[in-house]
């Protein structure tokens, strides 16, 4: 049965949250998922929301998803696409769904005139790293990702 990729809608919110939770469980971080169905519904039903998502289907069965948003690079003077999450259910791995989702995203990025498509991967996720390298993606080891969240974000914001 062939794969089909379609844009996600607000009606996919419960499914997307299920995929997010499965991904977080795989990454040993399920406790960090704070989003709920209402959050995802809100953002997918709002045209102005930066969050966009795709659902990969095999026949009538959803097998994976990708969530992305557009960013901007001052160095290349163009918008870029950032892939926040790419996930294929464990029982559907090996069908080519991950590659199909990335190909679809690459096509969207080219169509939108994006200068690049970027994402992050956990350093221990060897299967994902091998997959990304197989399709020609290059690691950016010279960059260290930083994050402010929660209490630290609140503290910095209130220090002004």
Order of alpha helices (4+ residues) and beta strands (2+ residues): beta-alpha-alpha-beta-beta-beta-alpha-beta-alpha-alpha
